[in-house]
């Protein structure tokens, strides 16, 4: 089977660092799918405007080591989930790790607008980097896709702790007003790698909407020091 992208995703996050660890964690983070030539027509979108959520099937195009796996090496079958602090291994099929035998992602996003004339879908809450290839789009259907009250493995036992985010007015002024709250929500999720948790007193940099956002973490507080 050969997979070809039907669309490319466009978002304010060009790199892996800072991308939400799951879709829906930052609902106000906006993005759009630009469908590729030959993969859409206005008729292909008919009826889509009647759905609130979509499933996106996409590729982990920024994975390091992707070339080696494609060359015939075996992808890891155990991984260290960030939810467990990066200290405990779980089977890859019990996680949503991007490092998988087939580098495919699945995300539920809110559909905000259908631009059938230009082959564009605008969505919120995605966990995809700018330029990510999207291989398929399917409607989210609550009566089959929602299962309230079910078990969710290790995620039931380990809460994800968010950070209190401080963005000084002088820094926030560098961003358009509509971009400020999504950035705050992104940073609250603590974008640092799990192995860096507890190692305060160093600066981090996040690429966001064409800006370089520098910050540091002090305990449970994340302080933005510069937006350039």
VEXVEX-213017 format. One record per residue (C-alpha): residue in one letter; x, y, z. Coordinates in steps of 0.05 Angstrom, whole numbers, plus 32768, in hexadecimal, padded with zeros to 4 digits. Example, Ala and Ser with C-alpha at 12.3 -4.5 7.8 and 13.67 -1.06 7.14 Angstrom:
# VEXVEX-213017
{rec a,{80F6,7FA6,809C}}
{rec s,{8111,7FEB,808F}}
END
This chain:
# VEXVEX-213017
{rec x,{8000,8000,8000}}
{rec x,{801A,8045,7FED}}
{rec x,{8003,8081,8015}}
{rec x,{8002,80C7,7FF8}}
{rec x,{7FF0,8105,801F}}
{rec x,{7FAD,8124,800F}}
{rec x,{7FBE,8165,8033}}
{rec x,{7FF5,818B,8058}}
{rec x,{7FE8,81A7,809D}}
{rec x,{7FFA,81EF,80AC}}
{rec x,{8002,8208,80F3}}
{rec x,{802B,823A,811D}}
{rec x,{805A,8203,8137}}
{rec x,{8090,81F0,8104}}
{rec x,{80B7,81C1,8132}}
{rec x,{80A8,8186,815F}}
{rec x,{80BA,81AD,819E}}
{rec x,{807B,81CB,81BB}}
{rec x,{8047,81A3,8194}}
{rec x,{800F,818C,81C3}}
{rec x,{8019,8144,81D8}}
{rec x,{7FD1,8133,81C5}}
{rec x,{7F9D,8153,8199}}
{rec x,{7F69,817B,81BE}}
{rec x,{7F97,8192,81F6}}
{rec x,{7F9C,81D8,81D8}}
{rec x,{7F57,81E3,81B7}}
{rec x,{7F66,822A,81A1}}
{rec x,{7FA5,8216,817A}}
{rec x,{7F8F,8223,8133}}
{rec x,{7FA7,8200,80F4}}
{rec x,{7F90,81EF,80AE}}
{rec x,{7F94,81B6,807D}}
{rec x,{7FA6,81CB,8036}}
{rec x,{7F91,8193,8008}}
{rec x,{7FBF,8181,7FD0}}
{rec x,{7FB1,8185,7F86}}
{rec x,{7F8A,8149,7F6E}}
{rec x,{7F75,8135,7FB6}}
{rec x,{7F39,8162,7FBD}}
{rec x,{7EFF,8183,7F9B}}
{rec x,{7EC4,81AB,7FB8}}
{rec x,{7E9B,816C,7FB2}}
{rec x,{7ECC,8146,7FDD}}
{rec x,{7EBA,8173,8017}}
{rec x,{7E6F,816D,800E}}
{rec x,{7E4D,8160,8052}}
{rec x,{7E8D,816D,807A}}
{rec x,{7E72,81AE,8096}}
{rec x,{7E3E,8186,80BE}}
{rec x,{7E74,8167,80EA}}
{rec x,{7E95,8189,8126}}
{rec x,{7ED3,815B,812C}}
{rec x,{7F00,8136,80FC}}
{rec x,{7F33,80FE,8101}}
{rec x,{7F75,810D,80DF}}
{rec x,{7FA3,80D5,80C9}}
{rec x,{7FE9,80F2,80C0}}
{rec x,{8033,80E3,80BE}}
{rec x,{8069,80F0,80F2}}
{rec x,{8093,8114,80BE}}
{rec x,{80C3,8134,80F1}}
{rec x,{80D9,80F3,8112}}
{rec x,{8123,80ED,811B}}
{rec x,{813A,80A8,8104}}
{rec x,{8103,80A2,80D0}}
{rec x,{8135,8094,8098}}
{rec x,{8156,805C,80C0}}
{rec x,{8114,803A,80CC}}
{rec x,{8101,803F,8083}}
{rec x,{8144,8021,8070}}
{rec x,{8131,7FE0,8092}}
{rec x,{8140,7FE9,80DC}}
{rec x,{810B,7FD8,810F}}
{rec x,{80E3,800E,8132}}
{rec x,{80E4,800A,817E}}
{rec x,{80AD,7FDF,819D}}
{rec x,{80B2,7FFF,81E2}}
{rec x,{80B3,804A,81F0}}
{rec x,{80B7,807A,822B}}
{rec x,{8076,80A2,822F}}
{rec x,{807D,80EA,8246}}
{rec x,{803F,80DF,8272}}
{rec x,{806A,80AF,829B}}
{rec x,{80A3,80E0,82A0}}
{rec x,{80CC,80BD,826B}}
{rec x,{80E4,808C,829F}}
{rec x,{80B8,804F,8292}}
{rec x,{80B2,8026,8253}}
{rec x,{8070,8011,8235}}
{rec x,{8060,7FE9,81F7}}
{rec x,{805B,8017,81BA}}
{rec x,{8014,7FFF,81AB}}
{rec x,{7FFE,8016,81F1}}
{rec x,{8016,805D,81E3}}
{rec x,{800E,8094,81B0}}
{rec x,{8059,809C,81A6}}
{rec x,{806E,80B9,8163}}
{rec x,{80A3,8083,815D}}
{rec x,{807B,8048,8142}}
{rec x,{8084,800F,810F}}
{rec x,{805A,803A,80DF}}
{rec x,{8062,8085,80EE}}
{rec x,{8018,8096,80EB}}
{rec x,{7FF2,80C5,811A}}
{rec x,{7FA8,80CA,8129}}
{rec x,{7F8A,810B,8144}}
{rec x,{7F45,8125,8153}}
{rec x,{7F3D,816F,8142}}
{rec x,{7F04,81A0,8142}}
{rec x,{7EEC,81B5,80FD}}
{rec x,{7EE5,8201,80FC}}
{rec x,{7EDC,8212,80B3}}
{rec x,{7ED5,81EF,806F}}
{rec x,{7EF2,8217,8035}}
{rec x,{7EDB,81EA,7FFD}}
{rec x,{7EED,821C,7FC7}}
{rec x,{7F37,821A,7FDA}}
{rec x,{7F40,81D4,7FF6}}
{rec x,{7F4C,81EB,803E}}
{rec x,{7F31,81D1,8080}}
{rec x,{7F3E,81FD,80BD}}
{rec x,{7F42,81D8,80FF}}
{rec x,{7F52,81E2,8149}}
{rec x,{7F76,81B8,817C}}
{rec x,{7FA6,8191,814F}}
{rec x,{7FE8,8174,8166}}
{rec x,{800B,8179,8122}}
{rec x,{8047,81A2,810D}}
{rec x,{8046,81D1,80D1}}
{rec x,{8050,81AA,8091}}
{rec x,{8037,8167,80AC}}
{rec x,{801C,8139,8075}}
{rec x,{7FD4,8124,8080}}
{rec x,{7FC0,80E2,8060}}
{rec x,{7F76,80E0,806E}}
{rec x,{7F3D,8106,808F}}
{rec x,{7F00,80E4,80AD}}
{rec x,{7EC5,8101,80D4}}
{rec x,{7EC2,80F6,811F}}
{rec x,{7E81,80D2,8130}}
{rec x,{7E6E,80D4,817A}}
{rec x,{7E41,8096,817C}}
{rec x,{7E7B,806A,8167}}
{rec x,{7EBA,8092,8177}}
{rec x,{7EA9,80A8,81BF}}
{rec x,{7EAE,8077,81F9}}
{rec x,{7EA4,809C,823B}}
{rec x,{7EBA,807A,827B}}
{rec x,{7EEB,8048,825C}}
{rec x,{7F30,8037,8276}}
{rec x,{7F6C,805D,825A}}
{rec x,{7FA8,8035,8274}}
{rec x,{7FE1,805B,8295}}
{rec x,{7FC1,809E,8283}}
{rec x,{7F8A,8090,82B7}}
{rec x,{7FBF,808B,82ED}}
{rec x,{7FEE,80C4,82DB}}
{rec x,{7FD3,810B,82D5}}
{rec x,{7FF6,813C,82A7}}
{rec x,{800A,8179,82D1}}
{rec x,{8005,81BC,82AF}}
{rec x,{802F,81F9,82BD}}
{rec x,{801B,8240,82D1}}
{rec x,{8031,826B,8296}}
{rec x,{8048,82B3,829D}}
{rec x,{804F,82DD,825E}}
{rec x,{8065,8325,826D}}
{rec x,{803E,835A,8247}}
{rec x,{807D,8371,8224}}
{rec x,{8086,832A,8207}}
{rec x,{803D,831F,81F7}}
{rec x,{803C,835F,81CE}}
{rec x,{8067,833D,8199}}
{rec x,{802D,830E,8189}}
{rec x,{7FEA,831A,8167}}
{rec x,{7FB4,8318,819D}}
{rec x,{7F93,82D9,8181}}
{rec x,{7FD6,82B4,8186}}
{rec x,{7FE2,82C2,81D0}}
{rec x,{7FB1,8292,81F1}}
{rec x,{7FC5,8256,81C6}}
{rec x,{800E,8263,81D8}}
{rec x,{7FFC,8267,8222}}
{rec x,{7FD6,8225,821D}}
{rec x,{8010,8204,81F8}}
{rec x,{8043,8219,822C}}
{rec x,{8016,8203,8265}}
{rec x,{801C,81BB,824B}}
{rec x,{8068,81C0,825A}}
{rec x,{8089,81B3,8217}}
{rec x,{80CB,819D,8236}}
{rec x,{80E2,8155,822B}}
{rec x,{80D2,8129,8266}}
{rec x,{811C,811F,8276}}
{rec x,{8123,816A,827F}}
{rec x,{80ED,816F,82B5}}
{rec x,{8109,8187,82F6}}
{rec x,{8145,81A7,82D4}}
{rec x,{8134,81F0,82DD}}
{rec x,{8162,822B,82D2}}
{rec x,{816A,8223,8288}}
{rec x,{8149,8246,824D}}
{rec x,{8120,8224,8217}}
{rec x,{810B,823E,81D3}}
{rec x,{80CA,822F,81AE}}
{rec x,{80BB,8242,8166}}
{rec x,{8073,825C,8162}}
{rec x,{8050,8283,812B}}
{rec x,{8091,829D,810E}}
{rec x,{80AB,82B2,8153}}
{rec x,{80E1,8298,8181}}
{rec x,{80C3,828F,81C6}}
{rec x,{80F6,8288,81FE}}
{rec x,{80E1,8270,8243}}
{rec x,{80FA,8250,8283}}
{rec x,{80D7,8225,82B7}}
{rec x,{80DB,8231,8302}}
{rec x,{80B6,81FB,8328}}
{rec x,{806F,81FC,830F}}
{rec x,{8076,8240,82ED}}
{rec x,{808A,824B,82A5}}
{rec x,{80A3,8291,8297}}
{rec x,{80AA,82AC,8250}}
{rec x,{80E8,82D7,824C}}
{rec x,{80E7,82ED,8204}}
{rec x,{80BC,82EA,81C5}}
{rec x,{80E5,8300,8188}}
END
